[in-house]
């Protein structure tokens, strides 16, 4: 019997386990070890105000095929839903303005698209489209590139809020090639104009354009056409549980893989949990590491030092969500608006800095979460998600240190300043994601190449997850599928490497280098 160990029970690990099941068949043993006491990683949910609300990622980019295809494969087609036609907004220059359509992560293809967001001086700088730093095949910070070519306001009022929503990071700390790969490729082909490069990345609008759709927490901005985003009716947190059931894996929660060692037929993992009867070594023919970059660094240190160093260079951002369930009638001023992104460095009307970086009005954004019927039930609620945390921002770091009550109070003050709504919530929750999002700094793809090159020299070992090629769910599923396929190919090419669990009982010494 073949045994494969998957380290990590987030969506990447569970997607890898599911794909391994479909590739290896019913007789393979698939073991998933997860350090937390629950599956799902950053896809989680809570009951709030009588509704099930996602507390991590709440949507996926529908234009990529991975999640939609997996949903169909799992038989969840009837649960797939898309946002309504509510519009997103920006809080910039002391005003709340519509999020411009047809941009590439905030970089407009045409100056007129940003006319309502920028000051006259900022719009003039955008129109200049000056030459700036770019070497084909190279990489620079998004902020450095856009500031030099289009001016500071385009970064501060457009690019930075969108990147903050996706990565909980700053434009000045994130690299173009990994965070906006289409723009990097367009600049490689024609580096003289950033506006032209952005324009070439945008889809051609249909003759009869549908109303724009946008999402303050996901990449890109409003564009005409079919829905850009999707989720599951019961919440995106349903996806990991469904994957786990379909994988028929041996799930071991609350356990940590502390070390890996090579054996004659595969790998041995040391699993720690003093309170568990099934802790101890796990022998396997192959291993998939679907864990954050620090754990990749630790587990590869003895086997691929260069890969471990590269993983250790990937920084992580922390964030928090303040969830509010308001009386539905009190949320009436939000009608028609799906959310607001707050520009970095913006100030409230009272001069204080904003605590939140984004507000998602979930009951407006998602029709299935909206109060039912034209007459609002007095007991009905509207759900809001208020996001806190920007990597490298001192004010954000200070906000994340507040206790839950203080954070809820600060977020409610911001909501009142942003929308005028100061109603007492029916229910609140705070969910924290320490180190939840990898930061794709300049040269990130070089670090990923070092990781994959190092792992390629270790037969039967693969890496998947958000640290590699994208933090969104589609990218995570793509890395999981690729890892599972490489494992299956390895096992097919080495049929003698049967279950390490049935091999010699003596542990092998770690192999270095």
C-alpha positions as CSV (number, residue, x, y, z in Angstrom):
1,X,0.0,0.0,0.0
2,X,1.3,3.4,-1.0
3,X,1.3,6.1,1.7
4,X,1.6,9.8,1.1
5,X,2.0,12.4,3.9
6,X,0.5,15.8,3.4
7,X,1.8,18.4,5.9
8,X,-0.8,21.1,6.4
9,X,-4.5,21.0,6.5
10,X,-5.3,24.3,4.8
11,X,-7.0,24.5,1.4
12,X,-3.6,23.8,-0.3
13,X,-3.0,20.7,1.7
14,X,-6.5,19.4,1.4
15,X,-6.6,20.1,-2.3
16,X,-3.4,18.1,-2.7
17,X,-4.8,15.3,-0.7
18,X,-7.9,15.2,-2.8
19,X,-6.0,15.3,-6.1
20,X,-3.7,12.5,-4.8
21,X,-6.8,10.4,-4.1
22,X,-8.1,10.8,-7.6
23,X,-4.6,10.1,-9.1
24,X,-3.6,7.2,-6.8
25,X,-6.9,5.5,-6.4
26,X,-8.9,4.1,-3.4
27,X,-6.1,1.9,-2.0
28,X,-3.5,4.6,-1.4
29,X,-3.2,5.8,2.2
30,X,-3.2,9.6,2.5
31,X,-2.3,11.1,5.9
32,X,-2.9,14.8,6.6
33,X,-1.1,16.3,9.6
34,X,-2.3,19.7,10.7
35,X,-0.9,21.7,13.6
36,X,-4.2,23.5,14.3
37,X,-7.2,21.8,15.9
38,X,-9.4,22.5,12.9
39,X,-9.0,22.1,9.1
40,X,-9.2,24.9,6.6
41,X,-6.4,27.3,7.4
42,X,-7.4,30.7,6.2
43,X,-10.8,29.5,5.0
44,X,-12.9,29.6,8.1
45,X,-16.3,30.8,9.2
46,X,-18.4,31.7,12.3
47,X,-22.1,32.1,13.0
48,X,-22.8,35.8,13.4
49,X,-26.2,37.5,13.5
50,X,-28.0,34.3,12.4
51,X,-25.7,33.9,9.3
52,X,-22.6,31.9,8.5
53,X,-19.9,34.4,7.7
54,X,-16.4,33.7,6.3
55,X,-13.7,34.9,8.6
56,X,-10.8,34.5,6.1
57,X,-10.9,34.6,2.3
58,X,-14.5,35.1,1.3
59,X,-14.2,34.9,-2.5
60,X,-12.1,33.5,-5.4
61,X,-11.2,35.0,-8.7
62,X,-13.7,33.4,-11.1
63,X,-11.7,34.1,-14.2
64,X,-9.1,31.5,-13.2
65,X,-10.5,28.0,-13.8
66,X,-9.1,26.1,-10.8
67,X,-11.8,26.7,-8.2
68,X,-14.8,26.6,-10.5
69,X,-13.5,23.3,-11.9
70,X,-12.9,21.9,-8.5
71,X,-16.4,23.0,-7.3
72,X,-17.9,21.1,-10.3
73,X,-15.7,18.1,-9.6
74,X,-16.9,18.0,-6.0
75,X,-20.6,18.3,-7.0
76,X,-21.0,21.8,-5.5
77,X,-22.2,23.5,-8.6
78,X,-25.6,24.4,-7.1
79,X,-23.8,26.2,-4.2
80,X,-21.8,28.5,-6.5
81,X,-22.9,32.2,-6.1
82,X,-21.5,35.5,-7.4
83,X,-21.6,39.1,-6.1
84,X,-24.5,41.3,-6.9
85,X,-24.2,44.6,-8.7
86,X,-23.3,46.7,-5.7
87,X,-20.3,49.0,-6.4
88,X,-17.1,49.4,-4.5
89,X,-15.6,52.7,-3.4
90,X,-12.3,54.3,-2.2
91,X,-11.7,56.7,0.7
92,X,-9.0,59.0,-0.7
93,X,-8.3,62.7,-0.4
94,X,-10.8,63.0,2.4
95,X,-13.6,61.8,0.1
96,X,-15.4,58.5,-0.6
97,X,-15.4,58.0,-4.4
98,X,-16.3,55.2,-6.7
99,X,-13.6,52.6,-7.4
100,X,-12.5,53.3,-11.0
101,X,-13.2,50.7,-13.6
102,X,-10.6,49.0,-15.9
103,X,-7.4,49.1,-13.9
104,X,-4.7,46.6,-13.4
105,X,-4.3,46.4,-9.6
106,X,-5.1,50.1,-9.5
107,X,-2.9,51.1,-12.5
108,X,-5.3,52.6,-15.1
109,X,-5.1,52.0,-18.8
110,X,-6.5,55.4,-19.5
111,X,-6.0,58.6,-17.4
112,X,-9.7,59.4,-17.6
113,X,-10.5,56.3,-15.5
114,X,-8.8,57.9,-12.5
115,X,-10.2,61.4,-12.9
116,X,-12.6,61.1,-10.0
117,X,-9.9,59.8,-7.6
118,X,-6.8,62.0,-8.2
119,X,-6.3,65.7,-7.6
120,X,-5.6,67.9,-10.7
121,X,-1.9,67.7,-10.0
122,X,-2.1,63.9,-9.6
123,X,-4.0,63.5,-12.8
124,X,-1.4,65.7,-14.6
125,X,1.4,63.4,-13.3
126,X,-0.5,60.4,-14.5
127,X,-0.9,61.8,-18.0
128,X,2.8,62.4,-18.3
129,X,3.5,58.6,-18.1
130,X,7.2,59.3,-17.6
131,X,10.0,56.8,-18.3
132,X,11.0,54.9,-15.2
133,X,12.8,51.9,-13.7
134,X,12.3,48.6,-15.6
135,X,14.6,46.0,-17.0
136,X,13.0,43.3,-19.1
137,X,13.1,40.1,-17.0
138,X,13.9,42.1,-13.9
139,X,11.8,43.2,-10.9
140,X,11.2,46.4,-8.9
141,X,8.8,47.4,-6.2
142,X,5.3,48.2,-7.5
143,X,5.4,51.5,-5.6
144,X,8.8,52.5,-7.0
145,X,7.7,51.8,-10.6
146,X,4.4,53.5,-10.4
147,X,5.6,56.5,-8.4
148,X,8.4,57.2,-10.9
149,X,6.2,56.9,-14.0
150,X,2.7,58.0,-12.9
151,X,3.2,59.9,-9.6
152,X,2.7,59.4,-5.9
153,X,-1.1,59.8,-5.9
154,X,-1.7,56.8,-8.2
155,X,0.2,54.7,-5.7
156,X,-1.3,56.1,-2.5
157,X,-4.9,56.4,-3.8
158,X,-5.3,53.5,-6.2
159,X,-2.5,50.9,-6.1
160,X,-1.8,50.8,-2.4
161,X,-5.4,50.3,-1.3
162,X,-5.9,47.4,-3.7
163,X,-2.6,45.7,-2.8
164,X,-3.4,46.2,0.9
165,X,-6.7,44.4,0.4
166,X,-5.1,41.4,-1.3
167,X,-1.8,41.0,0.5
168,X,-2.2,43.1,3.7
169,X,1.0,44.8,2.3
170,X,2.3,48.0,0.9
171,X,3.0,48.9,-2.7
172,X,6.5,50.0,-1.8
173,X,7.3,46.6,-0.4
174,X,5.8,44.3,-3.0
175,X,7.5,43.3,-6.3
176,X,5.8,43.8,-9.7
177,X,6.7,40.4,-11.2
178,X,5.0,38.3,-8.5
179,X,2.1,40.5,-7.6
180,X,1.1,41.9,-11.0
181,X,2.6,39.3,-13.4
182,X,0.5,40.4,-16.4
183,X,1.8,43.9,-16.1
184,X,5.4,42.7,-15.7
185,X,5.1,40.7,-18.9
186,X,3.6,43.7,-20.8
187,X,6.4,45.9,-19.7
188,X,8.9,43.3,-20.8
189,X,7.4,43.5,-24.3
190,X,7.1,47.3,-24.3
191,X,8.8,49.1,-21.4
192,X,8.3,52.7,-22.6
193,X,4.7,53.3,-21.4
194,X,3.2,52.0,-18.2
195,X,-0.3,53.2,-19.3
196,X,0.0,51.2,-22.5
197,X,1.2,48.2,-20.6
198,X,-1.8,48.3,-18.3
199,X,-4.1,48.9,-21.2
200,X,-2.8,45.8,-23.0
201,X,-3.7,43.7,-19.9
202,X,-7.3,44.7,-19.8
203,X,-10.0,42.6,-21.5
204,X,-11.7,44.2,-24.5
205,X,-15.1,45.5,-23.2
206,X,-18.1,43.8,-24.8
207,X,-20.3,45.9,-27.1
208,X,-23.1,46.0,-24.5
209,X,-21.1,46.2,-21.2
210,X,-22.8,44.9,-18.1
211,X,-22.6,47.1,-15.0
212,X,-19.1,47.0,-13.4
213,X,-18.4,44.5,-10.6
214,X,-15.6,45.0,-8.0
215,X,-14.4,43.6,-4.7
216,X,-12.4,45.6,-2.1
217,X,-10.6,42.6,-0.8
218,X,-9.6,40.9,-4.0
219,X,-7.2,41.7,-6.9
220,X,-8.1,44.0,-9.7
221,X,-10.9,46.5,-9.9
222,X,-14.2,47.0,-11.5
223,X,-14.5,45.7,-15.1
224,X,-17.5,45.1,-17.3
225,X,-18.7,41.6,-18.2
226,X,-19.4,38.4,-16.4
227,X,-18.9,38.0,-12.6
228,X,-15.2,38.4,-11.6
229,X,-15.6,36.7,-8.2
230,X,-17.4,33.7,-6.8
231,X,-18.0,31.9,-3.5
232,X,-20.1,29.1,-2.0
233,X,-23.6,29.8,-0.6
234,X,-22.6,28.4,2.8
235,X,-19.3,30.3,2.7
236,X,-16.0,29.6,1.1
237,X,-15.0,27.8,4.3
238,X,-17.2,24.9,3.0
239,X,-14.5,24.1,0.4
240,X,-11.8,22.6,2.7
241,X,-14.3,20.3,4.5
242,X,-15.6,19.0,1.2
243,X,-12.1,18.4,-0.1
244,X,-11.3,16.5,3.1
245,X,-14.3,14.3,2.8
246,X,-13.6,13.6,-0.9
247,X,-9.9,12.8,-0.1
248,X,-10.8,10.1,2.4
249,X,-7.6,11.0,4.2
250,X,-6.4,10.0,7.7
251,X,-6.7,13.4,9.4
252,X,-4.4,14.1,12.3
253,X,-5.2,17.5,13.9
254,X,-3.3,19.3,16.6
255,X,-0.1,17.7,15.6
256,X,3.1,19.3,14.3
257,X,5.7,17.7,12.0
258,X,9.0,18.7,13.7
259,X,11.5,17.0,11.3
260,X,11.9,15.0,8.1
261,X,14.4,12.3,7.4
262,X,15.2,10.3,4.3
263,X,14.6,6.5,4.4
264,X,15.5,3.8,1.9
265,X,12.0,4.0,0.4
266,X,10.8,7.5,1.1
267,X,10.5,9.8,4.1
268,X,10.0,9.7,7.8
269,X,8.3,12.5,9.6
270,X,8.6,13.1,13.3
271,X,5.2,14.2,14.6
272,X,4.8,15.8,18.0
273,X,1.8,16.0,20.3
274,X,2.3,14.9,23.9
275,X,-1.4,14.3,24.4
276,X,-1.9,12.1,21.4
277,X,-1.7,8.3,21.2
278,X,-0.9,8.4,17.4
279,X,2.0,10.9,17.6
280,X,5.4,9.7,16.7
281,X,7.1,9.0,13.4
282,X,5.1,8.6,10.2
283,X,6.8,6.8,7.3
284,X,5.6,7.6,3.8
285,X,6.6,7.1,0.2
286,X,6.2,10.8,-0.6
287,X,5.5,14.0,1.3
288,X,3.7,17.2,0.2
289,X,4.6,20.3,2.3
290,X,1.6,22.7,2.2
291,X,2.7,24.9,5.1
292,X,3.7,28.6,5.5
293,X,7.2,29.7,4.5
294,X,8.7,29.5,8.0
295,X,7.7,25.8,8.3
296,X,9.1,25.1,4.9
297,X,12.4,26.7,6.0
298,X,12.5,24.6,9.1
299,X,11.7,21.3,7.4
300,X,14.0,21.8,4.5
301,X,17.0,23.1,6.5
302,X,18.8,19.7,6.7
303,X,18.0,18.6,3.1
304,X,18.0,21.7,0.9
305,X,19.8,24.6,2.7
306,X,19.5,27.0,-0.2
307,X,15.8,26.3,-0.5
308,X,15.4,26.8,3.2
309,X,17.2,30.1,3.1
310,X,14.9,31.3,0.3
311,X,11.8,30.3,2.2
312,X,13.1,32.1,5.2
313,X,13.4,35.3,3.2
314,X,9.6,35.4,2.6
315,X,8.1,37.8,5.1
316,X,4.6,37.4,6.5
317,X,1.9,40.0,7.2
318,X,-0.5,39.9,10.1
319,X,-4.1,41.1,9.9
320,X,-7.4,41.0,11.8
321,X,-11.1,41.1,10.9
322,X,-13.8,42.8,13.0
323,X,-17.1,41.3,12.1
324,X,-20.3,43.2,12.9
325,X,-23.9,42.1,12.7
326,X,-26.0,45.2,12.6
327,X,-29.8,45.6,12.7
328,X,-30.8,45.4,9.0
329,X,-32.6,48.8,9.2
330,X,-29.5,50.5,10.6
331,X,-27.5,49.3,7.6
332,X,-29.9,50.9,5.1
333,X,-27.4,53.7,4.2
334,X,-25.1,51.1,2.7
335,X,-27.6,50.1,0.0
336,X,-25.9,49.7,-3.4
337,X,-22.4,49.7,-2.1
338,X,-20.3,46.5,-1.6
339,X,-17.5,48.1,0.4
340,X,-14.8,50.8,0.8
341,X,-11.1,50.6,0.6
342,X,-9.2,53.2,2.7
343,X,-6.0,54.7,1.2
344,X,-2.8,54.4,3.3
345,X,-2.0,57.7,5.0
346,X,-5.6,58.9,4.9
347,X,-7.1,60.7,7.9
348,X,-10.6,60.7,9.3
349,X,-12.6,63.9,9.4
350,X,-11.4,64.4,13.0
351,X,-7.8,64.2,11.9
352,X,-7.1,60.8,13.4
353,X,-5.7,57.9,11.3
354,X,-8.1,55.2,10.2
355,X,-7.8,51.9,12.0
356,X,-9.4,49.9,9.3
357,X,-8.0,49.5,5.8
358,X,-11.2,48.2,4.2
359,X,-14.9,47.7,4.9
360,X,-16.9,45.0,3.1
361,X,-20.6,45.3,3.4
362,X,-21.2,41.6,3.0
363,X,-25.0,41.7,3.0
364,X,-24.9,44.2,0.1
365,X,-22.1,42.5,-1.8
366,X,-23.6,39.0,-1.7
367,X,-27.3,38.6,-2.5
368,X,-27.5,35.4,-0.6
369,X,-26.6,37.2,2.6
370,X,-29.0,40.1,2.1
371,X,-32.1,40.4,4.4
372,X,-35.0,38.6,2.8
373,X,-38.0,40.4,1.3
374,X,-38.8,44.1,0.6
375,X,-39.9,44.7,4.2
376,X,-37.1,44.3,6.6
377,X,-37.8,42.0,9.6
378,X,-36.9,43.9,12.8
379,X,-34.9,40.9,13.9
380,X,-33.0,40.6,10.6
381,X,-29.3,41.6,10.5
382,X,-26.8,42.9,8.0
383,X,-23.2,41.6,8.1
384,X,-20.1,43.8,7.8
385,X,-16.4,42.8,7.7
386,X,-13.9,45.5,8.7
387,X,-10.2,44.7,7.9
388,X,-7.2,45.8,9.9
389,X,-3.5,45.4,9.2
390,X,-0.9,46.6,6.6
391,X,2.6,45.0,6.6
392,X,5.3,47.5,7.5
393,X,2.9,50.1,8.8
394,X,3.5,51.2,12.4
395,X,-0.1,52.4,13.0
396,X,-1.4,49.1,11.8
397,X,0.9,47.2,14.0
398,X,-0.2,49.2,17.0
399,X,-3.9,48.6,16.1
400,X,-3.3,44.8,15.9
401,X,-1.9,44.9,19.5
402,X,-5.2,46.2,20.9
403,X,-7.4,43.7,22.7
404,X,-10.7,42.6,21.0
405,X,-12.9,45.1,22.8
406,X,-10.7,48.0,21.9
407,X,-10.4,46.8,18.3
408,X,-14.2,46.5,17.9
409,X,-14.6,50.0,19.4
410,X,-12.0,51.5,17.1
411,X,-13.5,49.8,14.0
412,X,-17.0,51.0,14.9
413,X,-15.7,54.6,15.3
414,X,-14.2,54.3,11.8
415,X,-17.5,52.9,10.4
416,X,-19.4,55.8,11.8
417,X,-16.9,58.3,10.3
418,X,-17.0,56.4,7.0
419,X,-20.8,55.9,6.7
420,X,-22.5,57.7,9.5
421,X,-23.7,54.4,10.9
422,X,-23.2,54.2,14.7
423,X,-25.9,51.6,15.6
424,X,-25.0,49.1,18.4
425,X,-24.2,45.7,16.8
426,X,-26.4,42.8,17.5
427,X,-23.2,40.6,17.7
428,X,-19.5,41.1,17.1
429,X,-16.5,38.9,16.5
430,X,-12.8,39.5,16.1
431,X,-10.7,37.0,14.1
432,X,-6.9,37.4,14.0
433,X,-4.5,36.1,11.3
434,X,-1.0,36.4,12.7
435,X,1.5,35.8,9.9
436,X,-1.4,35.0,7.6
437,X,-0.3,36.4,4.3
438,X,3.1,36.0,2.6
439,X,4.7,39.1,1.2
440,X,5.8,38.9,-2.4
441,X,8.8,41.2,-2.2
442,X,11.1,42.2,-5.1
443,X,12.7,39.0,-6.4
444,X,10.0,36.7,-5.0
445,X,10.0,34.5,-8.1
446,X,13.8,34.0,-7.7
447,X,13.1,32.8,-4.1
448,X,10.4,30.5,-5.4
449,X,12.8,29.1,-8.0
450,X,15.4,28.4,-5.3
451,X,12.7,26.5,-3.3
452,X,11.5,24.5,-6.2
453,X,15.1,23.7,-7.5
454,X,16.1,22.5,-4.1
455,X,13.0,20.4,-3.7
456,X,13.4,18.9,-7.2
457,X,16.6,17.3,-5.9
458,X,14.7,15.5,-3.2
459,X,12.7,12.5,-4.7
460,X,9.2,12.2,-3.4
461,X,9.1,15.6,-1.7
462,X,7.0,18.5,-3.0
463,X,5.9,22.0,-1.9
464,X,2.5,23.7,-2.4
465,X,0.7,26.7,-1.0
466,X,0.3,30.5,-0.8
467,X,4.1,31.1,-0.4
468,X,4.7,30.3,-4.0
469,X,2.6,31.7,-6.9
470,X,-0.3,33.5,-5.5
471,X,-2.2,34.0,-2.2
472,X,-5.7,33.5,-3.7
473,X,-7.5,30.2,-3.6
474,X,-7.1,29.5,-7.3
475,X,-3.4,29.8,-7.1
476,X,-3.2,27.6,-4.0
477,X,-5.2,24.9,-5.8
478,X,-2.9,25.2,-8.8
479,X,0.2,24.6,-6.7
480,X,-1.6,21.7,-4.9
481,X,-2.6,20.0,-8.1
482,X,0.9,20.4,-9.6
483,X,2.5,18.9,-6.4
484,X,0.1,16.0,-6.4
485,X,0.8,15.2,-10.0
486,X,4.5,15.2,-9.5
487,X,4.1,12.9,-6.5
488,X,2.0,10.5,-8.6
489,X,4.6,10.6,-11.4
490,X,7.4,9.9,-8.9
491,X,5.5,6.9,-7.5
492,X,4.7,5.5,-10.9
493,X,8.4,5.8,-11.9
494,X,9.5,4.1,-8.7
495,X,7.1,1.2,-8.1
496,X,9.5,-0.5,-5.8
497,X,9.1,2.4,-3.3
498,X,6.1,0.8,-1.6
499,X,4.8,2.0,1.7
500,X,7.6,3.3,3.9
501,X,5.4,2.3,6.8
502,X,6.1,-1.3,5.9
503,X,9.8,-0.8,5.4
504,X,12.6,-1.3,8.0
505,X,11.5,-0.3,11.5
506,X,14.8,1.5,12.2
507,X,14.8,5.3,11.5
508,X,17.3,6.6,9.0
509,X,19.6,9.5,9.7
510,X,18.7,12.8,8.0
511,X,20.4,13.4,4.7
512,X,22.1,16.8,4.6
513,X,22.7,19.0,1.5
